[in-house]
């Protein structure tokens, strides 16, 4: 098996695959959040306004990322390049709103029975951390279209954990073991990475940049899960949320 750094195949042969990965991602998000919408709108205490802003902003970001893929698929490469800079700037806004939203939501529910525990922040932030690394890296590789495409797909799907966990949560409660917790929240990322890897392996198109990006997503997810079970991290995050509730809500 040869690991590529640049593509030796026509760019158009990669395009349909990107649509497939985004379609699976949208299933996770659409079904997971769709079935959870009833609970979301009736939460007590009501969710902070920043959470609504985050939901709308993230949806726009995902639609933007999908539009960028469709532009390439339909041959509008020039517009894709121009619109891509807007998308990159907008994504930077998501990287601010997402942790702000999570901190506000969890701080508000710090004493609410059945709410997510403070240490869940590690898992909640894992996708944002991956996106913050993969997005600029993918942009820097824009002249290497095959690597650019794969890394930016990873940057998009790495935030699938929220939708995937809600989808799985329709059938079973959150596990309490390390492996179960990792698969419950990060299993969507892992599934998409495995599918992407198998797709490229079958066609002898595995790229070094994809392997590094995939390694980052998996490593951050495993580290976040490890922190979730760490007593010191539990104390730190509780202190963070108490201070956030005191000064930011």
Secondary structure in CASP SS format (residue, H / E / C, confidence):
PFRMAT SS
TARGET T0000
AUTHOR 0000-0000-0000
METHOD secondary structure of the structure
MODEL  1
X C 1.00
X C 1.00
X C 1.00
X E 1.00
X C 1.00
X C 1.00
X C 1.00
X C 1.00
X C 1.00
X C 1.00
X C 1.00
X H 1.00
X H 1.00
X H 1.00
X H 1.00
X H 1.00
X H 1.00
X H 1.00
X H 1.00
X H 1.00
X H 1.00
X H 1.00
X H 1.00
X H 1.00
X H 1.00
X H 1.00
X H 1.00
X H 1.00
X H 1.00
X H 1.00
X H 1.00
X H 1.00
X H 1.00
X H 1.00
X H 1.00
X H 1.00
X H 1.00
X H 1.00
X H 1.00
X H 1.00
X H 1.00
X C 1.00
X C 1.00
X C 1.00
X C 1.00
X C 1.00
X C 1.00
X C 1.00
X H 1.00
X H 1.00
X H 1.00
X H 1.00
X H 1.00
X H 1.00
X H 1.00
X H 1.00
X H 1.00
X H 1.00
X H 1.00
X H 1.00
X H 1.00
X H 1.00
X H 1.00
X H 1.00
X H 1.00
X H 1.00
X H 1.00
X H 1.00
X H 1.00
X H 1.00
X H 1.00
X H 1.00
X H 1.00
X C 1.00
X C 1.00
X C 1.00
X H 1.00
X H 1.00
X H 1.00
X H 1.00
X H 1.00
X H 1.00
X H 1.00
X H 1.00
X H 1.00
X H 1.00
X H 1.00
X H 1.00
X H 1.00
X H 1.00
X H 1.00
X H 1.00
X H 1.00
X H 1.00
X H 1.00
X H 1.00
X H 1.00
X H 1.00
X H 1.00
X H 1.00
X H 1.00
X H 1.00
X H 1.00
X H 1.00
X H 1.00
X H 1.00
X H 1.00
X H 1.00
X C 1.00
X C 1.00
X C 1.00
X C 1.00
X C 1.00
X C 1.00
X C 1.00
X C 1.00
X C 1.00
X H 1.00
X H 1.00
X H 1.00
X H 1.00
X H 1.00
X H 1.00
X H 1.00
X H 1.00
X H 1.00
X H 1.00
X H 1.00
X H 1.00
X H 1.00
X H 1.00
X H 1.00
X H 1.00
X H 1.00
X H 1.00
X H 1.00
X H 1.00
X H 1.00
X H 1.00
X H 1.00
X C 1.00
X C 1.00
X C 1.00
X C 1.00
X H 1.00
X H 1.00
X H 1.00
X H 1.00
X H 1.00
X H 1.00
X H 1.00
X H 1.00
X H 1.00
X H 1.00
X H 1.00
X H 1.00
X H 1.00
X C 1.00
X C 1.00
X C 1.00
X H 1.00
X H 1.00
X H 1.00
X H 1.00
X H 1.00
X H 1.00
X H 1.00
X H 1.00
X H 1.00
X C 1.00
X C 1.00
X C 1.00
X C 1.00
X C 1.00
X C 1.00
X C 1.00
X C 1.00
X H 1.00
X H 1.00
X H 1.00
X H 1.00
X H 1.00
X H 1.00
X H 1.00
X H 1.00
X H 1.00
X H 1.00
X H 1.00
X H 1.00
X H 1.00
X H 1.00
X H 1.00
X H 1.00
X H 1.00
X H 1.00
X H 1.00
X H 1.00
X H 1.00
X H 1.00
X H 1.00
X H 1.00
X H 1.00
X C 1.00
X C 1.00
X C 1.00
X C 1.00
X E 1.00
X H 1.00
X H 1.00
X H 1.00
X H 1.00
X H 1.00
X H 1.00
X H 1.00
X H 1.00
X H 1.00
X H 1.00
X H 1.00
X H 1.00
X H 1.00
X H 1.00
X H 1.00
X H 1.00
X H 1.00
X H 1.00
X H 1.00
X H 1.00
X H 1.00
X C 1.00
X C 1.00
X H 1.00
X H 1.00
X H 1.00
X H 1.00
X H 1.00
X H 1.00
X H 1.00
X H 1.00
X H 1.00
X H 1.00
X H 1.00
X H 1.00
X H 1.00
X H 1.00
X H 1.00
X H 1.00
X H 1.00
X C 1.00
X C 1.00
END
